[in-house]
Amino acid sequence: MIHKFLIARLTASSLFTQRSRTQIQLGSLLPYNAFIFFKPFTSGTSSKSESQIDHHKSHNFTVSYLINSCGLSPDLALKISKKIKLKNQDGPNVVLDLLKNYGFSEKQLSILIKRLPSVLLSEPDKTLLPKLKFFQSIGMSEIDLPKIIIGNCSLLTLGLNNNIIPRYNIIRSLLRSDEEVVSTLKHGPRYFHGYEVINDSVQNIEVLKQIGLPQGSISLLVTNFPSVVFMKHSRFNEAAEATKEMGFDPLKTNFVLALQVLAKMDKATWEAKLEAFQKWGWSRDICLVAFKKYPQYIIIGEKKMMKMLSFLVDNMGCSIEEIARCPWILNRNLEKTFIPRCAVVKVLKSRGLVKNDLHISTFLTLTEKKFLEKYVTRFQKYVPPLLDVYEGKKVGSII
């Protein structure tokens, strides 16, 4: 009995060894993925491996598509592939083609996908096309539409009937035309979001109507300074009251310009600005006179302002009162406008070709074409190197 038992065991062991060698030899001749099909049975571990392989293929395809079709860098594509998974190129290709038809360039598509990668998973006919058609219907051009959407990608995630159209209706009620609505969205696309923001805008405009602002001034504010119109009602109301108390006429556009400055500036910042000008000898009254002439001057950066005042006072001999009478010149460019134009005028004054008391606003506020015609081309027959002076090639040698 024992002898037969040992023979049976040895025979089984021999068959097992032979079968194992056969499997190893076959396995050594096949790729790793092919070997799994020769396994004698299927286990839970095998199913898990196949799932992992499918996931890996999907991940690799997503990264490849984002790089080759969307123009993203490998690092960015890898990062975005953790947020979305693309199974094939069919759906995403339709999305990209649709957006291209509505004016998106390759670069703009890359920016959009970077900011809103889920757009590639959209159902073009159901979610994208109706919105794009609506934006086109209110006058968004192929140039404006991509810029506005990139500025506020939520426009592609909001529902058309429940969100976009009701918000459009509110903004449209503040303005005179769809063209002004588009202009508003161009200057502040991010404000087309949030019911609380929209509700504040209605109350804010009502304040202006009660003050007596004409629709033209209201449209100017909404289209060019939407951040002010859509700010919290309490803050807007304070700014409107302050503007009125400073003596600005609601019937003039300067009221709007002053309002948008005061709305963005708290009291501490306002006082700091006045103190900066007072260092140059401006009294508080002079600062306010300049503010009434050109409200935007007060928001010029302190570093730029100091450079401008230093040049005008030290190099051109201008008085503080003279500058305060035309504060808008402080918003010009020092290197591109002030220095070359003042160099030309200095030469002309030294030759007696223009009056010594020529006011700086006379030549600093002109367009470049007008300045060249009036102060360079006109006098070149008397001072041939005048164009070189304007271009910074000659200055002191001909004065």
C-alpha positions as CSV (number, residue, x, y, z in Angstrom):
1,M,0.0,0.0,0.0
2,I,2.7,2.4,1.0
3,H,4.7,1.5,-2.2
4,K,1.7,2.2,-4.5
5,F,1.1,5.5,-2.7
6,L,4.6,6.7,-3.2
7,I,4.5,5.8,-7.0
8,A,1.3,7.8,-7.4
9,R,2.8,10.8,-5.7
10,L,6.0,10.7,-7.8
11,T,3.9,10.4,-11.0
12,A,1.8,13.4,-10.1
13,S,4.9,15.4,-9.2
14,S,6.5,14.5,-12.5
15,L,3.4,15.6,-14.5
16,F,3.2,18.8,-12.5
17,T,6.9,19.6,-13.2
18,Q,6.5,18.9,-16.9
19,R,3.3,21.1,-17.1
20,S,5.1,24.0,-15.3
21,R,8.0,23.8,-17.7
22,T,5.7,24.0,-20.7
23,Q,4.0,27.1,-19.3
24,I,7.3,28.8,-18.5
25,Q,8.6,28.0,-22.0
26,L,5.5,29.4,-23.7
27,G,5.6,32.4,-21.4
28,S,9.1,33.2,-22.3
29,L,8.1,33.4,-26.0
30,L,5.2,35.8,-25.5
31,P,4.8,39.4,-24.4
32,Y,3.6,39.9,-20.8
33,N,0.1,41.0,-21.8
34,A,-0.4,37.9,-24.0
35,F,0.7,35.5,-21.2
36,I,-2.4,36.2,-19.2
37,F,-4.6,34.4,-21.8
38,F,-2.7,31.1,-21.2
39,K,-3.5,31.0,-17.5
40,P,-5.5,27.8,-16.7
41,F,-8.2,29.8,-14.7
42,T,-9.5,33.4,-14.3
43,S,-9.3,35.0,-10.9
44,G,-10.4,38.3,-9.3
45,T,-6.8,39.5,-9.6
46,S,-6.9,39.1,-13.4
47,S,-10.1,41.3,-13.7
48,K,-8.5,44.0,-11.6
49,S,-5.5,44.0,-13.8
50,E,-7.6,44.5,-16.9
51,S,-9.4,47.4,-15.3
52,Q,-6.2,49.0,-14.4
53,I,-4.9,48.6,-18.0
54,D,-8.1,50.2,-19.4
55,H,-7.7,53.1,-16.9
56,H,-4.0,53.5,-17.9
57,K,-4.9,53.6,-21.7
58,S,-7.6,56.2,-21.0
59,H,-5.2,58.3,-19.0
60,N,-2.5,58.1,-21.7
61,F,-5.0,59.0,-24.4
62,T,-6.2,62.0,-22.4
63,V,-2.7,63.3,-21.9
64,S,-1.8,62.8,-25.6
65,Y,-5.0,64.5,-26.8
66,L,-4.5,67.5,-24.6
67,I,-1.0,67.9,-25.9
68,N,-1.6,67.2,-29.6
69,S,-5.1,68.6,-30.2
70,C,-5.3,71.3,-27.5
71,G,-1.8,72.7,-27.5
72,L,-1.1,72.2,-23.8
73,S,2.3,71.5,-22.4
74,P,3.0,67.9,-21.2
75,D,3.1,69.1,-17.5
76,L,-0.2,70.9,-17.8
77,A,-1.8,68.0,-19.8
78,L,-0.8,65.6,-17.1
79,K,-2.3,67.8,-14.4
80,I,-5.6,68.2,-16.2
81,S,-5.8,64.5,-17.0
82,K,-6.4,64.0,-13.3
83,K,-9.6,66.1,-13.6
84,I,-11.1,64.6,-16.8
85,K,-10.9,61.3,-18.7
86,L,-11.4,61.2,-22.5
87,K,-12.3,57.8,-24.0
88,N,-11.8,58.8,-27.6
89,Q,-11.4,61.9,-29.8
90,D,-14.8,62.0,-31.4
91,G,-16.7,64.0,-28.8
92,P,-13.8,66.5,-28.0
93,N,-13.2,67.0,-31.7
94,V,-16.8,68.1,-32.2
95,V,-16.5,70.5,-29.3
96,L,-13.3,72.1,-30.7
97,D,-14.7,72.4,-34.2
98,L,-17.8,74.1,-32.9
99,L,-15.8,76.6,-30.9
100,K,-13.6,77.3,-33.9
101,N,-16.7,78.1,-35.9
102,Y,-17.6,80.8,-33.4
103,G,-14.2,82.5,-33.6
104,F,-11.9,80.7,-31.1
105,S,-8.3,80.6,-32.3
106,E,-6.0,77.7,-31.4
107,K,-4.4,79.9,-28.6
108,Q,-7.8,80.8,-27.2
109,L,-8.9,77.2,-27.2
110,S,-5.8,76.3,-25.2
111,I,-6.6,79.0,-22.7
112,L,-10.2,77.9,-22.4
113,I,-9.4,74.3,-21.9
114,K,-6.8,75.2,-19.3
115,R,-9.4,77.1,-17.3
116,L,-12.4,74.9,-18.1
117,P,-11.2,71.4,-19.1
118,S,-14.7,69.9,-18.6
119,V,-15.8,71.8,-21.8
120,L,-14.3,68.9,-23.8
121,L,-16.9,66.6,-22.2
122,S,-19.8,68.8,-23.2
123,E,-22.7,67.8,-25.4
124,P,-22.2,70.3,-28.2
125,D,-25.8,70.4,-29.6
126,K,-27.4,70.4,-26.1
127,T,-25.2,72.5,-23.9
128,L,-22.8,74.6,-26.1
129,L,-24.5,75.5,-29.3
130,P,-27.7,77.1,-27.8
131,K,-25.5,79.4,-25.6
132,L,-23.2,80.4,-28.5
133,K,-26.2,81.1,-30.7
134,F,-27.7,83.3,-28.0
135,F,-24.5,85.3,-27.5
136,Q,-24.2,85.8,-31.2
137,S,-27.9,86.9,-31.3
138,I,-27.2,89.8,-29.0
139,G,-24.4,91.1,-31.1
140,M,-21.2,89.4,-29.9
141,S,-18.8,89.3,-32.8
142,E,-16.4,86.4,-33.5
143,I,-13.7,88.6,-32.0
144,D,-15.5,89.6,-28.9
145,L,-17.2,86.2,-28.1
146,P,-14.1,84.2,-27.3
147,K,-12.6,87.0,-25.2
148,I,-15.7,87.4,-23.2
149,I,-16.1,83.6,-22.6
150,I,-12.4,83.3,-21.6
151,G,-12.9,86.2,-19.2
152,N,-15.8,84.3,-17.5
153,C,-15.8,80.6,-18.3
154,S,-18.9,80.1,-16.2
155,L,-20.8,81.4,-19.1
156,L,-20.5,77.9,-20.6
157,T,-21.6,76.2,-17.4
158,L,-24.6,78.3,-16.5
159,G,-28.0,77.2,-17.7
160,L,-29.2,79.3,-20.7
161,N,-32.9,79.7,-19.7
162,N,-32.5,79.7,-15.9
163,N,-29.4,81.8,-15.6
164,I,-27.9,83.5,-18.6
165,I,-31.1,85.0,-20.2
166,P,-32.5,86.3,-16.8
167,R,-29.1,88.0,-16.1
168,Y,-29.0,89.4,-19.6
169,N,-32.5,90.9,-19.2
170,I,-31.5,92.7,-16.0
171,I,-28.3,94.2,-17.6
172,R,-30.3,95.1,-20.7
173,S,-32.8,97.0,-18.6
174,L,-30.0,99.3,-17.4
175,L,-28.9,100.2,-20.9
176,R,-30.1,101.4,-24.3
177,S,-29.1,98.6,-26.6
178,D,-27.6,95.1,-26.9
179,E,-24.4,96.8,-28.2
180,E,-24.0,98.4,-24.8
181,V,-24.6,95.0,-23.1
182,V,-21.8,93.5,-25.1
183,S,-19.6,96.4,-24.2
184,T,-20.4,95.9,-20.5
185,L,-19.4,92.2,-20.8
186,K,-16.2,93.1,-22.6
187,H,-15.2,95.3,-19.7
188,G,-16.4,93.0,-16.9
189,P,-17.4,89.5,-17.9
190,R,-17.0,88.2,-14.4
191,Y,-19.9,90.3,-13.2
192,F,-22.3,88.2,-15.2
193,H,-22.6,85.9,-12.3
194,G,-24.4,85.8,-8.9
195,Y,-27.9,87.1,-8.3
196,E,-26.8,89.2,-5.4
197,V,-24.5,91.2,-7.7
198,I,-27.2,91.7,-10.3
199,N,-29.7,92.8,-7.7
200,D,-27.2,95.4,-6.3
201,S,-26.8,96.9,-9.8
202,V,-30.5,97.6,-10.1
203,Q,-30.5,99.4,-6.8
204,N,-27.4,101.3,-7.7
205,I,-28.7,102.6,-11.0
206,E,-31.9,103.6,-9.2
207,V,-29.9,105.9,-7.0
208,L,-28.3,107.6,-10.0
209,K,-31.7,108.1,-11.6
210,Q,-33.0,109.8,-8.4
211,I,-30.0,112.1,-8.4
212,G,-30.8,113.1,-12.0
213,L,-28.2,111.4,-14.1
214,P,-29.2,111.1,-17.8
215,Q,-29.3,107.7,-19.5
216,G,-26.2,108.6,-21.4
217,S,-24.1,109.0,-18.2
218,I,-25.6,105.8,-16.8
219,S,-24.7,103.9,-19.9
220,L,-21.2,105.3,-19.7
221,L,-20.8,104.0,-16.1
222,V,-22.3,100.6,-16.8
223,T,-20.3,99.9,-20.0
224,N,-16.9,101.2,-18.9
225,F,-16.9,100.7,-15.1
226,P,-19.1,97.6,-14.4
227,S,-17.1,96.9,-11.3
228,V,-18.6,100.1,-9.7
229,V,-22.2,99.4,-10.9
230,F,-22.1,95.8,-9.5
231,M,-20.6,96.6,-6.2
232,K,-22.5,96.4,-2.9
233,H,-25.3,98.8,-2.7
234,S,-24.3,100.4,0.6
235,R,-20.8,101.2,-0.6
236,F,-22.1,102.6,-3.9
237,N,-24.6,104.8,-2.2
238,E,-21.9,106.3,0.0
239,A,-19.8,107.1,-3.1
240,A,-22.7,108.6,-4.9
241,E,-23.5,110.9,-1.9
242,A,-19.8,111.9,-1.6
243,T,-19.7,112.8,-5.3
244,K,-22.8,115.0,-5.1
245,E,-21.5,116.7,-1.9
246,M,-18.2,117.6,-3.7
247,G,-20.2,119.7,-6.1
248,F,-20.1,117.5,-9.2
249,D,-23.0,118.2,-11.6
250,P,-25.1,115.1,-12.2
251,L,-25.8,116.3,-15.8
252,K,-22.1,116.2,-16.8
253,T,-20.0,113.1,-17.5
254,N,-17.4,114.2,-14.9
255,F,-19.9,113.1,-12.2
256,V,-19.5,109.5,-13.5
257,L,-15.7,109.8,-13.6
258,A,-15.6,111.1,-10.1
259,L,-18.0,108.5,-8.8
260,Q,-16.0,105.6,-10.2
261,V,-12.9,106.9,-8.5
262,L,-14.5,107.5,-5.1
263,A,-16.3,104.2,-5.2
264,K,-13.0,102.3,-5.6
265,M,-11.1,104.4,-3.0
266,D,-11.6,104.2,0.8
267,K,-11.1,107.2,3.0
268,A,-7.6,106.2,4.1
269,T,-6.4,105.9,0.6
270,W,-8.0,109.2,-0.4
271,E,-6.1,111.0,2.4
272,A,-2.9,109.3,1.5
273,K,-3.2,110.5,-2.1
274,L,-3.8,114.1,-0.9
275,E,-0.8,113.9,1.4
276,A,1.5,112.8,-1.4
277,F,0.5,115.8,-3.5
278,Q,0.9,118.1,-0.5
279,K,4.6,117.1,-0.4
280,W,5.0,119.0,-3.6
281,G,3.3,122.1,-2.3
282,W,-0.2,121.3,-3.4
283,S,-2.8,122.6,-0.9
284,R,-5.9,120.6,-0.2
285,D,-7.9,123.1,-2.2
286,I,-5.6,122.8,-5.2
287,C,-6.0,119.0,-5.1
288,L,-9.8,119.4,-5.1
289,V,-9.7,121.9,-7.9
290,A,-7.6,119.4,-10.0
291,F,-9.9,116.6,-9.0
292,K,-12.9,118.4,-10.3
293,K,-11.2,119.1,-13.6
294,Y,-9.9,115.5,-14.1
295,P,-10.9,113.0,-11.3
296,Q,-8.7,110.2,-12.7
297,Y,-5.5,112.0,-11.8
298,I,-5.9,111.1,-8.1
299,I,-5.5,107.4,-8.9
300,I,-2.2,107.7,-10.7
301,G,0.4,105.6,-9.0
302,E,2.5,107.5,-6.5
303,K,5.9,106.5,-8.1
304,K,4.8,107.6,-11.5
305,M,3.2,110.8,-10.2
306,M,6.4,111.8,-8.4
307,K,8.5,111.3,-11.6
308,M,6.0,113.4,-13.6
309,L,5.9,116.3,-11.0
310,S,9.7,116.2,-10.6
311,F,10.2,116.5,-14.4
312,L,7.7,119.3,-14.8
313,V,8.8,121.4,-11.9
314,D,12.6,120.8,-12.0
315,N,13.2,120.4,-15.8
316,M,10.4,122.6,-17.3
317,G,10.0,125.1,-14.5
318,C,6.3,124.6,-14.3
319,S,4.4,126.0,-11.2
320,I,2.1,123.8,-9.1
321,E,-0.9,126.0,-10.1
322,E,0.0,125.6,-13.8
323,I,0.0,121.8,-13.5
324,A,-3.2,121.8,-11.4
325,R,-5.0,123.7,-14.2
326,C,-4.4,120.7,-16.6
327,P,-4.1,117.6,-14.3
328,W,-4.9,115.3,-17.2
329,I,-1.3,115.7,-18.5
330,L,-0.1,113.7,-15.5
331,N,-1.6,110.6,-17.1
332,R,0.7,110.8,-20.1
333,N,3.8,108.7,-20.5
334,L,7.0,110.3,-19.2
335,E,9.5,108.7,-21.6
336,K,7.4,108.5,-24.7
337,T,5.6,111.8,-24.5
338,F,7.0,114.3,-21.9
339,I,10.7,114.0,-22.5
340,P,10.8,114.1,-26.3
341,R,8.1,116.8,-26.7
342,C,9.6,119.0,-24.0
343,A,13.0,118.7,-25.6
344,V,11.6,119.9,-29.0
345,V,9.8,122.8,-27.3
346,K,13.0,123.9,-25.4
347,V,14.8,124.1,-28.7
348,L,12.0,126.1,-30.3
349,K,11.9,128.5,-27.3
350,S,15.7,129.0,-27.5
351,R,15.4,130.0,-31.1
352,G,12.5,132.3,-30.5
353,L,10.2,130.2,-32.7
354,V,7.5,129.7,-30.0
355,K,6.5,131.9,-27.1
356,N,8.4,131.4,-23.8
357,D,5.1,131.3,-21.9
358,L,3.7,128.5,-24.1
359,H,1.5,126.4,-21.8
360,I,2.5,122.8,-21.4
361,S,-1.1,121.5,-22.0
362,T,-0.9,123.1,-25.5
363,F,1.6,120.5,-26.7
364,L,1.4,117.6,-24.2
365,T,-2.3,116.8,-25.0
366,L,-1.9,116.7,-28.8
367,T,-1.8,113.4,-30.7
368,E,1.6,112.4,-31.9
369,K,0.6,113.1,-35.5
370,K,-0.6,116.6,-34.6
371,F,2.5,117.4,-32.5
372,L,4.8,116.3,-35.3
373,E,3.0,118.5,-37.8
374,K,2.8,121.6,-35.5
375,Y,6.1,121.5,-33.7
376,V,8.5,119.4,-35.8
377,T,7.7,119.3,-39.5
378,R,6.7,123.0,-39.4
379,F,10.0,124.2,-38.0
380,Q,12.4,121.8,-39.6
381,K,13.5,124.3,-42.3
382,Y,14.7,126.5,-39.5
383,V,16.1,123.7,-37.3
384,P,16.9,120.7,-39.6
385,P,18.0,118.4,-36.7
386,L,14.6,118.9,-34.9
387,L,13.4,115.3,-35.7
388,D,16.6,114.0,-34.2
389,V,15.9,116.0,-31.1
390,Y,12.4,114.5,-30.9
391,E,13.8,111.0,-31.3
392,G,16.4,111.6,-28.6
393,K,19.5,111.7,-30.8
394,K,20.4,115.4,-30.3
395,V,19.4,117.7,-27.5
396,G,21.9,120.1,-25.8
397,S,24.2,120.6,-28.8
398,I,21.7,122.7,-30.8
399,I,20.0,124.7,-28.0
